[in-house]
Amino acid sequence: MEIKFVNLNDDFVRHGGAEKIAVQLHKELKKHNFDCYLMGSNSFSENNPVYCIDQEDYVKFRFFLFFKWRNSVVISHHRKKTTLVLILNRIFRLNLKIIHVAQNEFFNLKRFTLLPDNVVAVSNRVKDNLISYFGINPENIRVIYNSAPDYFSEHKSTVEKSKVRSDEVKILYGARITDVKGQVRLVKHLKGKLPSNIKIDFAGVGEEADELKMLVKDDINFRYLGYVDLKDYFLNYHYYMLFSSKEGLPLSIAEACSFKLPVIASDAGGNTEIVENTVNGFIFKSYEDLEHFFNFDIPSPGGSIYLAMAENSRQVYENKFREDLMFRNYFSYIEQVTGIGVLSK
């Protein structure tokens, strides 16, 4: 019987890191001629078009499918879905091989969360959370960094041109507009306190988007762009920023590094596993420190310090966050826990 691979997530409507990784893994497994599916709670017509999912590759989450697909490999990128499939697997002995991908730190629903013996953590901070909060055996956890496709080569000449000296400092803040991602809090703390040459553009959608739009209306430092595909915008900016209160391993920072962007980030989750302070970006613990940085310390675009940091960002991407490294690590892990050799097929 042909082994099926199912990349399971809550939905593929939103455009986020977990969804991107699920789609990347699905498409790479399909290249190796496996019978592969993406599964979410939404209907196919609701899928975000940016993922370019073929209709025959997508199925809506239904319990009965797992009875048809006994012995399949389920790679779950969503904690609640993992719990449901584990319960189903144990009660009905479906012999599903389940790998849970922990994309974030969590501090709730401990008693209602079941995780399998095989867990991927996207950062060491997430691994620590799995051990300290959920009590997972460290031997059952493999750290595999989220990784981004490399669009650098096709834009290389444009990237180099974007590094010329500039008095204006353009910063892209790309994330869902939510309390966790912190855009509204950041504007409330910094509004009216920044020099006029600092320009921060917010890209994304989410439940706090309307409030953010009102806050930044006609402001000299802040602007709201709405939803954009970040890879088409990185070239227009000098820095990338993410000042969230909680993170797993933000894929957008790895993408920014591939475009030689130094990063300005909060000391949260896996941010510090991508950004080394003063080497390829800056890590801050408070809004007060961030305000001081913008007013007095930010390296000017095109200057020697800035250019060195830009090169360091690219090097960090090449050393740790290339897509081929992620695939190799995942497929090695799949072979270890299931006995199925993906790369040898």
Secondary structure, 3 states (H helix, E strand, C coil): CCCEEEEECCCCCCCCHHHHHHHHHHHHHHHCCCEEEEEECCCHHHCCHHHCCCHHHEEECCHHHHHHCCCCEEEECCHHHHHHHHHHHHHHCCCCEEEEEECCCCCCCHHHCCCCCCEEECCHHHHHHHHHCCCCCHHHEEECCCCECCCHHHHHHHHHHCCCCCCCEEEEEECCCCCCCCHHHHHHHHCCCCCCCEEEEEECCCCCHHHHHHHHCCCCCEEEEECCCHHHCHHHCCEEEECCCCCCCCHHHHHHHHCCCCEEEECCHHHHHCCCECCCEEEECCHHHHHHHHHHHCCCCCCHHHHHHHHHHHHHHHHHCEHHHHHHHHHHHHHHHHCCCCCCC
